[in-house]
Amino acid sequence: MTADRDTATFQPAFVLWASAAALTAVMALPASRSRDAASLVVGLLACAVGTGLAWWAVRRGQRAVATALIASAGLWAGLAGWVATLLLNRVPVVAGAVAALCAALVTAGA
C-alpha cells in the first residue's frame, strides 16, 4: 500500500497531521490550572502556530488537516482567554465565557 511512495520525499501531510495531534494533545497538560503569564504566552503562541500551520495546510490542499489545526487553535485560544480572565481575578463563569468567545472568534476568523 505504501510501496508506491517515495520515502525520501518530504511529506507535508504527515507533518501537518502530527502538528495538529501534538497541539491538541498538549492541552491535556496542567497548564490550564496555573494563573501566570507564562501559561497565557504559551496559549497565545500555540494558537498562532496552529493558525499558521492551518494556513499552510490550505495552501498545500490539505483541507481536512487544516480543519483539525483550526480546531486545535480554537482550543488554545480558549485556554488563553480563560487564563487571561483569571489573571484579572474574574469569576470562573466569566472566564468560561471569554474562553468560549476566544475559541469561537479564532475558528470563525480562520
N, CA, C and O atoms as a DFTB+ gen file, in Angstrom:
440 C
 N C O
     1  1       0.805      -1.183       0.000
     2  2       0.000       0.000       0.000
     3  2       0.860       1.264       0.000
     4  3       0.533       2.231      -0.687
     5  1       1.936       1.265       0.749
     6  2       2.821       2.420       0.751
     7  2       4.059       2.200      -0.101
     8  3       4.977       3.019      -0.080
     9  1       4.096       1.117      -0.843
    10  2       5.261       0.824      -1.661
    11  2       5.426       1.827      -2.796
    12  3       6.536       2.002      -3.300
    13  1       4.355       2.484      -3.206
    14  2       4.453       3.442      -4.297
    15  2       4.906       4.828      -3.843
    16  3       5.102       5.711      -4.678
    17  1       5.071       5.033      -2.555
    18  2       5.523       6.325      -2.049
    19  2       7.037       6.374      -1.954
    20  3       7.693       5.387      -1.619
    21  1       7.566       7.532      -2.254
    22  2       8.997       7.758      -2.117
    23  2       9.275       8.194      -0.681
    24  3       8.872       9.281      -0.266
    25  1       9.963       7.347       0.069
    26  2      10.196       7.641       1.487
    27  2      11.214       8.753       1.685
    28  3      11.304       9.309       2.780
    29  1      11.976       9.090       0.664
    30  2      12.967      10.148       0.795
    31  2      12.359      11.528       0.541
    32  3      13.012      12.541       0.793
    33  1      11.132      11.582       0.052
    34  2      10.486      12.858      -0.255
    35  2       9.766      13.390       0.977
    36  3       9.110      12.648       1.707
    37  1       9.904      14.677       1.184
    38  2       9.239      15.340       2.298
    39  2       7.731      15.235       2.134
    40  3       7.197      15.558       1.072
    41  1       7.038      14.785       3.181
    42  2       5.585      14.619       3.148
    43  2       4.945      15.658       4.075
    44  3       4.873      15.437       5.284
    45  1       4.481      16.785       3.527
    46  2       3.908      17.811       4.406
    47  2       2.631      17.357       5.106
    48  3       2.330      17.844       6.195
    49  1       1.879      16.445       4.515
    50  2       0.636      15.991       5.158
    51  2       0.941      15.328       6.495
    52  3       0.220      15.551       7.469
    53  1       1.996      14.518       6.561
    54  2       2.360      13.870       7.820
    55  2       2.758      14.900       8.862
    56  3       2.354      14.799      10.020
    57  1       3.545      15.886       8.463
    58  2       3.987      16.930       9.392
    59  2       2.783      17.704       9.915
    60  3       2.710      18.018      11.103
    61  1       1.839      18.012       9.027
    62  2       0.664      18.774       9.434
    63  2      -0.219      17.973      10.385
    64  3      -0.680      18.504      11.394
    65  1      -0.459      16.698      10.073
    66  2      -1.289      15.874      10.966
    67  2      -0.603      15.678      12.308
    68  3      -1.256      15.713      13.351
    69  1       0.706      15.473      12.291
    70  2       1.437      15.310      13.550
    71  2       1.383      16.596      14.376
    72  3       1.256      16.541      15.599
    73  1       1.478      17.743      13.721
    74  2       1.392      19.014      14.441
    75  2       0.015      19.211      15.046
    76  3      -0.101      19.661      16.186
    77  1      -1.032      18.879      14.296
    78  2      -2.396      19.019      14.821
    79  2      -2.593      18.116      16.035
    80  3      -3.180      18.527      17.036
    81  1      -2.097      16.879      15.938
    82  2      -2.247      15.944      17.051
    83  2      -1.447      16.411      18.264
    84  3      -1.927      16.327      19.395
    85  1      -0.238      16.899      18.034
    86  2       0.605      17.345      19.151
    87  2       0.019      18.577      19.835
    88  3      -0.021      18.643      21.064
    89  1      -0.437      19.558      19.046
    90  2      -1.007      20.769      19.639
    91  2      -2.252      20.453      20.462
    92  3      -2.472      21.043      21.520
    93  1      -3.060      19.527      19.973
    94  2      -4.263      19.158      20.707
    95  2      -3.917      18.337      21.948
    96  3      -4.510      18.538      23.008
    97  1      -2.973      17.424      21.827
    98  2      -2.612      16.553      22.941
    99  2      -2.006      17.333      24.106
   100  3      -2.203      16.966      25.265
   101  1      -1.288      18.381      23.814
   102  2      -0.653      19.161      24.872
   103  2      -1.698      19.869      25.728
   104  3      -1.395      20.302      26.840
   105  1      -2.930      19.990      25.219
   106  2      -3.998      20.597      26.015
   107  2      -4.253      19.798      27.294
   108  3      -4.801      20.333      28.258
   109  1      -3.864      18.536      27.309
   110  2      -4.067      17.707      28.497
   111  2      -3.098      18.069      29.620
   112  3      -3.292      17.650      30.761
   113  1      -2.071      18.832      29.315
   114  2      -1.120      19.237      30.345
   115  2      -1.781      20.195      31.328
   116  3      -2.751      20.868      30.979
   117  1      -1.281      20.261      32.516
   118  2      -1.929      21.109      33.534
   119  2      -1.633      22.599      33.386
   120  3      -1.727      23.341      34.364
   121  1      -1.282      23.045      32.194
   122  2      -1.004      24.474      32.006
   123  2      -2.243      25.312      32.257
   124  3      -2.144      26.480      32.632
   125  1      -3.415      24.714      32.050
   126  2      -4.637      25.476      32.230
   127  2      -4.953      25.725      33.706
   128  3      -5.817      26.545      34.016
   129  1      -4.281      25.046      34.606
   130  2      -4.545      25.218      36.041
   131  2      -3.735      26.359      36.652
   132  3      -4.078      26.867      37.719
   133  1      -2.682      26.751      35.986
   134  2      -1.854      27.818      36.559
   135  2      -2.373      29.178      36.096
   136  3      -2.942      29.314      35.013
   137  1      -2.163      30.159      36.934
   138  2      -2.645      31.505      36.642
   139  2      -1.464      32.458      36.518
   140  3      -1.348      33.419      37.278
   141  1      -0.603      32.189      35.568
   142  2       0.529      33.082      35.395
   143  2       0.662      33.472      33.925
   144  3       0.019      32.900      33.044
   145  1       1.508      34.452      33.697
   146  2       1.676      34.980      32.343
   147  2       2.311      33.957      31.401
   148  3       2.087      34.012      30.192
   149  1       3.094      33.032      31.936
   150  2       3.728      32.031      31.072
   151  2       2.675      31.152      30.402
   152  3       2.814      30.824      29.224
   153  1       1.625      30.763      31.128
   154  2       0.554      29.966      30.532
   155  2      -0.186      30.755      29.461
   156  3      -0.591      30.199      28.440
   157  1      -0.360      32.039      29.693
   158  2      -1.017      32.890      28.700
   159  2      -0.183      32.984      27.432
   160  3      -0.717      32.886      26.326
   161  1       1.122      33.173      27.586
   162  2       2.014      33.273      26.431
   163  2       2.038      31.952      25.661
   164  3       1.999      31.953      24.431
   165  1       2.102      30.824      26.376
   166  2       2.093      29.512      25.712
   167  2       0.792      29.309      24.948
   168  3       0.805      28.820      23.818
   169  1      -0.333      29.680      25.556
   170  2      -1.620      29.543      24.887
   171  2      -1.701      30.380      23.624
   172  3      -2.160      29.901      22.588
   173  1      -1.254      31.634      23.704
   174  2      -1.284      32.512      22.533
   175  2      -0.322      32.035      21.452
   176  3      -0.646      32.091      20.266
   177  1       0.857      31.567      21.853
   178  2       1.828      31.073      20.879
   179  2       1.317      29.823      20.177
   180  3       1.450      29.701      18.960
   181  1       0.736      28.895      20.927
   182  2       0.196      27.684      20.315
   183  2      -0.966      28.010      19.380
   184  3      -1.128      27.373      18.339
   185  1      -1.768      28.997      19.750
   186  2      -2.862      29.440      18.873
   187  2      -2.299      29.996      17.573
   188  3      -2.806      29.682      16.496
   189  1      -1.263      30.812      17.660
   190  2      -0.649      31.385      16.460
   191  2      -0.008      30.299      15.586
   192  3      -0.126      30.332      14.361
   193  1       0.666      29.343      16.223
   194  2       1.284      28.252      15.462
   195  2       0.223      27.418      14.758
   196  3       0.382      27.075      13.587
   197  1      -0.869      27.085      15.469
   198  2      -1.943      26.305      14.863
   199  2      -2.586      27.017      13.692
   200  3      -2.880      26.399      12.668
   201  1      -2.809      28.326      13.839
   202  2      -3.404      29.092      12.749
   203  2      -2.454      29.176      11.555
   204  3      -2.884      29.051      10.408
   205  1      -1.175      29.386      11.819
   206  2      -0.192      29.425      10.729
   207  2      -0.069      28.098      10.003
   208  3       0.011      28.064       8.775
   209  1      -0.055      27.010      10.751
   210  2       0.004      25.694      10.117
   211  2      -1.271      25.398       9.332
   212  3      -1.218      24.739       8.293
   213  1      -2.411      25.875       9.814
   214  2      -3.658      25.684       9.076
   215  2      -3.617      26.428       7.750
   216  3      -4.081      25.914       6.732
   217  1      -3.070      27.618       7.757
   218  2      -2.920      28.380       6.509
   219  2      -2.025      27.608       5.534
   220  3      -2.324      27.521       4.343
   221  1      -0.926      27.051       6.051
   222  2      -0.018      26.279       5.212
   223  2      -0.716      25.028       4.680
   224  3      -0.510      24.638       3.531
   225  1      -1.538      24.406       5.515
   226  2      -2.257      23.201       5.092
   227  2      -3.232      23.507       3.963
   228  3      -3.358      22.722       3.024
   229  1      -3.919      24.634       4.045
   230  2      -4.844      25.005       2.973
   231  2      -4.082      25.249       1.679
   232  3      -4.543      24.860       0.606
   233  1      -2.936      25.881       1.766
   234  2      -2.134      26.134       0.554
   235  2      -1.603      24.838      -0.047
   236  3      -1.337      24.773      -1.248
   237  1      -1.447      23.805       0.784
   238  2      -0.979      22.505       0.295
   239  2      -2.130      21.613      -0.149
   240  3      -1.895      20.496      -0.611
   241  1      -3.358      22.077      -0.022
   242  2      -4.513      21.274      -0.425
   243  2      -4.960      20.266       0.616
   244  3      -5.696      19.336       0.288
   245  1      -4.539      20.423       1.852
   246  2      -4.888      19.510       2.937
   247  2      -6.002      20.117       3.776
   248  3      -5.755      20.569       4.895
   249  1      -7.214      20.136       3.260
   250  2      -8.321      20.815       3.941
   251  2      -8.723      20.103       5.240
   252  3      -9.112      20.766       6.202
   253  1      -8.637      18.793       5.284
   254  2      -9.017      18.071       6.498
   255  2      -8.063      18.394       7.647
   256  3      -8.502      18.616       8.776
   257  1      -6.785      18.418       7.367
   258  2      -5.823      18.729       8.431
   259  2      -5.919      20.206       8.815
   260  3      -5.662      20.555       9.967
   261  1      -6.281      21.070       7.884
   262  2      -6.485      22.477       8.220
   263  2      -7.634      22.624       9.204
   264  3      -7.564      23.438      10.125
   265  1      -8.682      21.849       9.018
   266  2      -9.799      21.876       9.953
   267  2      -9.356      21.415      11.338
   268  3      -9.737      22.018      12.340
   269  1      -8.557      20.353      11.403
   270  2      -8.052      19.862      12.686
   271  2      -7.160      20.909      13.346
   272  3      -7.224      21.097      14.561
   273  1      -6.338      21.583      12.566
   274  2      -5.460      22.603      13.132
   275  2      -6.248      23.814      13.624
   276  3      -5.906      24.404      14.649
   277  1      -7.299      24.186      12.900
   278  2      -8.129      25.302      13.347
   279  2      -8.846      24.936      14.647
   280  3      -8.971      25.766      15.547
   281  1      -9.314      23.696      14.741
   282  2      -9.949      23.254      15.985
   283  2      -8.953      23.312      17.140
   284  3      -9.294      23.745      18.241
   285  1      -7.720      22.873      16.883
   286  2      -6.688      22.925      17.912
   287  2      -6.367      24.372      18.292
   288  3      -6.212      24.683      19.473
   289  1      -6.267      25.251      17.303
   290  2      -6.005      26.666      17.576
   291  2      -7.152      27.276      18.380
   292  3      -6.931      28.118      19.251
   293  1      -8.378      26.842      18.082
   294  2      -9.517      27.324      18.849
   295  2      -9.453      26.891      20.304
   296  3      -9.780      27.667      21.202
   297  1      -9.030      25.650      20.540
   298  2      -8.858      25.173      21.916
   299  2      -7.805      25.999      22.651
   300  3      -7.997      26.383      23.805
   301  1      -6.698      26.264      21.975
   302  2      -5.645      27.042      22.606
   303  2      -6.077      28.484      22.832
   304  3      -5.697      29.093      23.831
   305  1      -6.870      29.038      21.909
   306  2      -7.385      30.394      22.113
   307  2      -8.310      30.420      23.324
   308  3      -8.302      31.372      24.105
   309  1      -9.106      29.367      23.471
   310  2      -9.962      29.268      24.647
   311  2      -9.156      29.219      25.925
   312  3      -9.505      29.873      26.908
   313  1      -8.075      28.445      25.922
   314  2      -7.202      28.382      27.097
   315  2      -6.600      29.748      27.401
   316  3      -6.554      30.172      28.556
   317  1      -6.136      30.439      26.351
   318  2      -5.536      31.754      26.554
   319  2      -6.569      32.740      27.097
   320  3      -6.258      33.539      27.980
   321  1      -7.784      32.688      26.578
   322  2      -8.827      33.581      27.081
   323  2      -9.182      33.284      28.524
   324  3      -9.419      34.200      29.312
   325  1      -9.218      32.001      28.873
   326  2      -9.525      31.605      30.244
   327  2      -8.449      32.090      31.206
   328  3      -8.752      32.662      32.253
   329  1      -7.181      31.857      30.842
   330  2      -6.076      32.277      31.711
   331  2      -6.032      33.794      31.814
   332  3      -5.790      34.334      32.893
   333  1      -6.267      34.498      30.685
   334  2      -6.237      35.963      30.719
   335  2      -7.307      36.504      31.653
   336  3      -7.066      37.462      32.387
   337  1      -8.487      35.897      31.629
   338  2      -9.557      36.362      32.507
   339  2      -9.235      36.058      33.962
   340  3      -9.501      36.880      34.839
   341  1      -8.672      34.902      34.224
   342  2      -8.316      34.570      35.607
   343  2      -7.187      35.449      36.139
   344  3      -7.110      35.700      37.341
   345  1      -6.311      35.919      35.250
   346  2      -5.257      36.833      35.683
   347  2      -5.840      38.170      36.142
   348  3      -5.223      38.883      36.933
   349  1      -7.028      38.503      35.644
   350  2      -7.698      39.738      36.063
   351  2      -8.605      39.508      37.278
   352  3      -9.360      40.399      37.668
   353  1      -8.531      38.311      37.875
   354  2      -9.317      37.942      39.061
   355  2     -10.825      38.007      38.814
   356  3     -11.580      38.504      39.650
   357  1     -11.245      37.503      37.670
   358  2     -12.670      37.444      37.351
   359  2     -13.223      36.103      37.801
   360  3     -12.466      35.165      38.049
   361  1     -14.535      36.014      37.905
   362  2     -15.184      34.780      38.350
   363  2     -15.062      33.721      37.253
   364  3     -14.971      34.070      36.076
   365  1     -15.059      32.426      37.619
   366  2     -14.899      31.364      36.631
   367  2     -15.959      31.348      35.529
   368  3     -15.672      30.919      34.412
   369  1     -17.175      31.807      35.822
   370  2     -18.204      31.829      34.773
   371  2     -17.808      32.801      33.668
   372  3     -17.977      32.509      32.485
   373  1     -17.282      33.956      34.060
   374  2     -16.822      34.934      33.076
   375  2     -15.622      34.376      32.319
   376  3     -15.503      34.576      31.111
   377  1     -14.733      33.676      33.025
   378  2     -13.574      33.073      32.362
   379  2     -14.013      32.046      31.333
   380  3     -13.449      31.983      30.241
   381  1     -15.011      31.242      31.666
   382  2     -15.530      30.264      30.706
   383  2     -16.154      30.930      29.504
   384  3     -15.984      30.464      28.377
   385  1     -16.876      32.017      29.726
   386  2     -17.500      32.738      28.615
   387  2     -16.449      33.365      27.706
   388  3     -16.573      33.311      26.482
   389  1     -15.421      33.957      28.295
   390  2     -14.354      34.550      27.494
   391  2     -13.589      33.473      26.730
   392  3     -13.209      33.683      25.578
   393  1     -13.362      32.326      27.360
   394  2     -12.681      31.224      26.679
   395  2     -13.490      30.759      25.470
   396  3     -12.929      30.547      24.395
   397  1     -14.798      30.598      25.636
   398  2     -15.658      30.184      24.521
   399  2     -15.677      31.230      23.424
   400  3     -15.674      30.892      22.240
   401  1     -15.697      32.494      23.805
   402  2     -15.698      33.571      22.814
   403  2     -14.387      33.598      22.032
   404  3     -14.402      33.735      20.809
   405  1     -13.251      33.468      22.726
   406  2     -11.952      33.449      22.043
   407  2     -11.845      32.274      21.081
   408  3     -11.374      32.430      19.954
   409  1     -12.280      31.108      21.521
   410  2     -12.231      29.924      20.657
   411  2     -13.120      30.108      19.433
   412  3     -12.732      29.753      18.320
   413  1     -14.316      30.665      19.637
   414  2     -15.234      30.879      18.513
   415  2     -14.680      31.923      17.535
   416  3     -14.811      31.764      16.321
   417  1     -14.068      32.982      18.056
   418  2     -13.522      34.011      17.188
   419  2     -12.367      33.497      16.322
   420  3     -12.283      33.812      15.135
   421  1     -11.479      32.705      16.930
   422  2     -10.368      32.151      16.142
   423  2     -10.900      31.195      15.076
   424  3     -10.458      31.233      13.928
   425  1     -11.843      30.346      15.454
   426  2     -12.391      29.389      14.493
   427  2     -13.148      30.100      13.383
   428  3     -12.992      29.755      12.211
   429  1     -13.962      31.083      13.730
   430  2     -14.722      31.809      12.702
   431  2     -13.808      32.635      11.821
   432  3     -14.006      32.709      10.608
   433  1     -12.804      33.258      12.427
   434  2     -11.875      34.055      11.638
   435  2     -11.052      33.249      10.663
   436  3     -10.726      33.719       9.573
   437  1     -10.719      32.044      11.051
   438  2      -9.919      31.188      10.163
   439  2     -10.795      30.612       9.073
   440  3     -10.312      29.865       8.223
